[in-house]
Amino acid sequence: MKSILLINPAHLPKKGNIWKEISCAYPPLGLALAASLLEKNNIPVSILDLQVEPLDAEQLEYKIKEINPQLIGLSASTPVIKEAFRIAEIAKKALPEAKIVLGGVHATVMPQECIENKNVDMVARGESEYTFVDLGLKEDLSKIDGITYKKDNQIIINKDRELVKFLDELPFPAYHLLPMEKYKPALGTYKRLPAMIMLTSRGCPGSCTFCYSGIKEKNIRTRSEENIIKEIKFLKEKYGVKEINFYDDVFTLFRNKVVRFCKMIIDEKIDITWSCMSRINLIDKELLRIMKEAGCHSICYGIESADETILKNIQKFIDLNKAREVIKLTKEAGIEVRISLMFGNPGETEETMEKTIQFALETDPDIVLFNIATAYPGTEMYAEAKSKGYLVEREWGEYDLANYTLQLPNLSEEKVKEYYKSAYRRFYLRPSYILRRLSKIRSFTDIKENIEAFKGVFGFVKA
């Protein structure tokens, strides 16, 4: 049995990225869930979340030596993979005999790149909670599914690990190993604090070319309503949580489950407010009514573009008139509307970008997240761009929804970034929008949040 240290690298958005101004910090649920399974199997485990508890190189080396694990697991998405490699180097220096395991989305889609790093001993591909349990208990690596590892100067690729079929069998994340008081949601996305994220499903039914989930995770699995309610009660009682941000790709995918969940909240009089993400074709008036009654105060819809050709190019199969209708219905239900839009998709022109801005101004949601299309590795967009020679050479750290990664015909990087900033300025700095936000202020917390949000957007567009 090996002692294990799990590390979450810090992700610090760079200047020119709106998330630098309105940044959030949520717990690394994947690592916390793995830790919970490790504890269940009596395997010693610790977590370092460098996102909220930053350490310089010297401090980190000291901390790793102090914990003295036999195995160190790092989880990283594409924007933070360089930081993960840096941490792996520090860890190897601190404990040369410890095995370094890299997991997460980037390791799953780019395992060769990751295993070739001299400080990485193993890569955990796919859903790796049970992989870490096996690594903690087993000595023979050939018997562990889902890993890529080095042996005798060779790279060994074991078969894929099966997906977790029954999510209710998983324990709750090991929240007690995390600095819970240091997490916070993004400005403008919450109603009450403390707030926490939860996942109630895995997988996505979509086929969007820019998203890894829709390409690789068609096998959709859900937790029972009883299991979800039980975790909400636990978070309320143990940590005083007042709000939940459901981080599922599509929270309303199974309508009947959402209705049953809402009825349980209402019947048991659970005092919780919450937000979620959905698709416009999976919302109706009656569903909105019961969600509102059960505490839902905000829904985010991924619209991405207001041009039909662009939507077809990225396989975002939605009807824009339906989108307008659902945004209106959501507002009428008393639920705030967030939408996400992107510039720089394949087929984009100045005209299509202007149409997208006009859609935001016309529908007038409460919050709009404008992003720059990013061709993440492992997505269909990345594969197509690479085959056509459209990929811009950038460091992985610049794959952050705010940089130009697709060299599009007749559309320069400067023009895409111009529309990106202009969209924020034209939407958020309208007198009518500012007055509407002011009219919704009900508390000192609302005042503080709105001031911070305004300063963030203003600082971004003026930078």
C-alpha positions, 0 to 999 in steps of 0.5 A: 500500500502506497501513501498518495499526495494529490495536487491541483495546479494553479490556473491563473488567467493572463491579462486580456482574459475576462476570467482574470477579472471575474475569476472563481475558485472551485474545489478540484472535485475529481481529486477530492472524489479520488481521495474519498475512494482512497480513504475508503480503501484505507490508503493514506492520502492528502490534497494540495490545492495550489489554486487557493493555497499557492506555494512558491517552488521552495515552499512546495518542495518543502511541503512535498518532503514533509508529506513524504508520499510514495506516489504523487498525482497531478490533474491538469487541463490543457491551459495548466499542463505546463504548470503541471510539468513544472510541479512534476519537476519540483516533486521529482527533485523533492522525492526522486523515488516517488512516482509521478502520475499525471491525470485529467483531460489533457493527459487523456487526450495527449498521453504520449506528450505527457509520458515523454516528460522526463518527470512523469512516470505514469499517465492515468487516462479517462475516469481515473478515481479507481485507477488511483485506488489500484495504484495505491494497492497494486505493485504490478502495473500491467494489471492496472487498466487505464494507465500509460507508463514507462518500463525498461526505457519503453512506454507501455499502454494498458487497455482503457479503464471502463467508465463508472457505471453507477454514480451512486456507488461513488462516495462524496468528495473528500471535502474535509481534505480541502480548504473549503472556506477559500472557494468562491464562485465567479462574480455575478453567478451566485445569489448567496454564499457560501456556494459550492459546485456539484456534479449530478451526471457524467457525459453529454448528448451533444456533438459540438466540435469545440468540446471534448465531452460531446465527442468522447463521453456519449455514455451518459450516467446520472446520480439518483435524486436521493443521492443528490439531496443527501449530498446537499444536506451534508454540505449544508450541515457540515459547511453551511453551504447555501448555494449549489452551482450544478456543473453538469454539461446539461442539467435538464437532460432528463426532465422527469429526474429534474422534476422529482429533484425539485419536488424533493427540495420543495417537499422537504423545505430545503433552504438552498438556492442553485444554478445550472447549465442547460440547452434551449431544446430541453426547457419548457415553461412548466419545468422553469416554474418548478425549478424556480420554486425549488430555488433555481435562480440562474440558468446558463445556455450555450448559444455560441453564435447567432449565425446558422452557418456557424452553428452548423459548422460547429455542430451546435444544433439549435434553433435561434428563434427557439433560443429567443423564446426560451430566454424570454420564458426563463426571464418570465419565470423569474430566473436569471439568464446567462448565455455563452457566445464565441467569436472566431469559429470556422466560417466566421466573418466580421458580419457573423460576429456582429450578428452574434453581438446583436443577438446578445443586445436583442435578447438582453440576458442578465449575463453574457460570457463572450469567448474566443473559439479555442481548438482544444486537443481531443476535440473535432475542431482541433483535429480538423484545424490541424489537418487543414493547417489552421492551428496557430502555434501557441503554448498550451497555457494560451488555450484559455478561451481568450486567445486566437488558436484558429488562423481563419481565412480573411479574419485576423487575430486582431479583428477577432480580439477587437470584437471580443473586447467590443462585445463586453463594452457594448453589452455591459456598459450600456446605461440600460443594463447598468440601471437594471443591475442597480434595480436588482440590488437587495443587500450589501452583498449585492452592492459589493458584487455589482461593484466588483463585477463592474470594475472587472468588466471595465478594467478588462475593456480598458486594458 
